[in-house]
Amino acid sequence: MSETNARPTEPGGPTGSDGSVRPTAPARPAEPTEATEATEATENGDRLSRTAIGVFRLNGRFLSVAEELAGPAGLTAARWQVLGAVLGEPLPVSGIARSMGITRQSVQRIADLLVEQGLGEYVANPAHRRAKLLRPTADGRAAVSRITPAHAEFAARLAGELGEEQFALTVQVLERLSAAMDTLTSAAGPPPASSGGSGRG
């Protein structure tokens, strides 16, 4: 075999008649096709449906657990939810509704029941004369504190089931999902506020 015939092809592309290497044009990225876009749309639609179904199911399970935890303290899940929102600082009904993602009407009804029950009280709002602030009374704080041991025990069981790392990751993903949903609007306008409660005061 001659030396010329034995010469290996140099990297970089095919050789010309003079033995020089011709550069190879970079491959162009494939442009998305209608079929690819349709597949992605189908997959995203499926993800949205599965996410919604999962959240609805979780909402039901969390409400059920909350009722079990709150019952011995003389509260319902909804009353515990509203009291919990004002443990740190008094809030107007509209502020509670925004923070919890439930309707103002639902919060107003529950707040009135808490006041009637002696677990909450309305105080003046320096920023808005007509929109009073709701805050827990001493009895309201005591009722919530009675839930704390059972709440901590269930949290430990859930952490044991998921694992500490996955539990923390789950919280981050759900918070990111909630933030993303808050920024989006449907074709018909902003998504309606959910009642967020169990239907019980």
C-alpha atoms as one frame of an Amber mdcrd trajectory, in Angstrom:
protein
   0.000   0.000   0.000   1.409   3.434  -0.963   2.160   6.056   1.619  -0.488
   8.323   0.071  -3.183   5.701   0.297  -2.249   4.879   3.883  -2.579   8.483
   5.030  -5.495   8.735   7.495  -8.118  11.367   6.984  -7.417  14.303   9.279
 -10.132  15.398  11.688 -12.187  18.386  10.788 -13.913  17.328   7.573 -13.440
  15.656   4.197 -10.233  16.246   2.242  -9.949  18.020  -1.103  -8.028  16.871
  -4.188  -4.888  18.544  -2.834  -5.131  16.696   0.476  -6.286  19.747   2.469
  -9.050  19.417   4.991 -12.304  21.151   4.130 -14.142  22.637   7.118 -17.505
  21.108   7.862 -20.394  23.534   8.322 -21.858  23.363  11.844 -25.084  21.440
  12.071 -28.152  23.676  12.274 -30.427  22.981  15.227 -33.625  21.316  14.200
 -36.518  23.725  14.101 -39.602  22.727  16.076 -42.195  21.086  13.926 -45.946
  21.254  14.287 -45.889  17.668  15.551 -43.311  18.553  18.240 -45.263  21.603
  19.350 -48.468  19.575  19.484 -46.751  16.925  21.605 -45.416  19.539  24.015
 -48.850  21.140  24.282 -50.402  17.768  25.050 -47.765  16.971  27.668 -48.141
  20.376  29.344 -51.913  20.013  29.358 -51.542  16.622  30.999 -49.149  18.052
  33.602 -51.597  20.838  34.422 -54.466  18.375  34.819 -52.434  16.044  37.022
 -51.223  18.972  39.130 -54.751  20.312  39.604 -56.141  16.890  40.519 -53.266
  16.357  42.955 -53.826  19.735  44.601 -57.574  19.159  44.891 -56.940  15.789
  46.490 -54.340  17.258  48.839 -56.718  20.058  49.813 -59.311  17.508  50.838
 -56.803  15.449  52.791 -55.349  18.485  54.575 -58.809  19.724  55.513 -59.666
  16.305  56.906 -56.488  16.213  58.984 -57.024  19.816  60.123 -60.540  18.981
  61.331 -59.151  16.073  63.348 -56.431  18.230  64.892 -58.643  21.245  65.616
 -61.658  19.370  66.986 -60.279  18.604  70.465 -59.458  22.319  70.896 -63.059
  23.317  70.136 -62.209  24.677  66.682 -62.962  23.778  63.096 -60.331  23.752
  60.363 -61.683  27.043  58.999 -61.607  28.822  62.376 -58.113  27.501  63.072
 -57.023  28.733  59.642 -58.291  32.276  60.249 -56.980  32.438  63.817 -53.603
  31.209  62.620 -53.431  34.024  60.079 -53.612  36.692  62.811 -51.420  35.129
  65.486 -48.444  37.226  64.386 -50.280  40.514  63.905 -53.860  41.783  63.581
 -55.142  41.896  60.002 -58.244  43.197  58.239 -60.574  40.609  56.777 -59.428
  41.472  53.255 -55.794  40.936  54.264 -56.580  37.515  55.735 -58.427  36.549
  52.566 -55.460  37.541  50.380 -52.902  35.736  52.523 -54.932  32.534  52.707
 -56.303  32.525  49.160 -59.937  32.367  50.264 -62.844  34.711  49.666 -63.424
  37.797  51.772 -67.014  36.734  52.443 -65.874  33.407  53.903 -63.320  35.100
  56.143 -65.866  37.685  57.330 -68.322  34.973  58.338 -65.665  33.002  60.206
 -64.228  36.125  61.862 -67.680  37.075  63.149 -68.108  33.578  64.595 -64.716
  33.784  66.309 -65.686  37.105  67.865 -69.038  35.698  69.020 -67.199  32.722
  70.513 -64.772  34.991  72.384 -61.781  33.661  70.454 -61.210  36.817  68.414
 -61.912  40.523  68.646 -62.072  43.496  66.318 -59.796  46.456  67.010 -59.400
  49.844  65.329 -57.374  49.987  62.141 -55.136  53.092  62.009 -54.841  52.760
  58.226 -58.564  52.412  57.501 -61.311  53.621  59.785 -64.006  51.277  58.449
 -61.933  48.101  57.955 -61.301  46.897  61.485 -58.514  44.479  62.368 -59.079
  40.978  63.704 -56.841  39.673  66.442 -57.036  36.599  68.694 -58.040  36.913
  72.299 -56.229  35.106  75.093 -58.786  32.307  74.764 -58.157  32.173  71.026
 -54.415  31.812  71.506 -54.983  29.156  74.145 -57.207  27.192  71.752 -54.550
  27.259  69.047 -51.828  26.267  71.520 -53.830  23.165  72.443 -53.485  22.011
  68.821 -49.699  22.406  68.796 -48.696  18.994  70.244 -50.872  17.017  67.810
 -49.766  19.269  64.959 -46.094  18.650  65.779 -46.678  14.899  66.035 -48.342
  14.739  62.615 -45.577  16.885  61.105 -42.982  14.436  62.431 -44.880  11.493
  60.945 -45.116  13.220  57.566 -41.395  14.037  57.640 -40.676  10.403  58.435
 -42.779   9.258  55.476 -41.263  11.716  52.975 -37.773  12.136  54.393 -36.482
  15.482  55.646 -34.901  16.477  52.310 -37.947  15.594  50.230 -40.216  17.330
  52.739 -38.229  20.565  52.376 -38.179  20.210  48.573 -41.940  19.651  48.511
 -42.494  22.897  50.421 -40.287  24.802  47.969 -42.045  23.365  44.914 -45.507
  24.122  46.267 -44.514  27.673  47.197 -43.033  28.187  43.713 -46.201  26.786
  42.127 -48.374  29.068  44.253 -46.289  32.114  43.291 -46.463  31.191  39.605
 -50.234  30.780  39.726 -50.550  34.179  41.416 -48.867  35.823  38.418 -51.077
  34.210  35.794 -54.519  35.070  34.552 -56.847  32.991  32.469 -58.312  34.127
  29.162 -61.414  35.208  31.095 -59.441  37.313  33.565 -57.947  36.714  37.004
 -58.737  33.299  38.520 -61.610  33.426  41.014 -60.723  33.231  44.693 -61.403
  29.862  46.246 -63.382  29.421  49.408 -60.390  27.416  50.620 -62.316  26.025
  53.561 -64.186  22.902  54.402 -67.533  24.607  54.144 -67.867  24.663  57.907
 -67.421  27.737  60.069
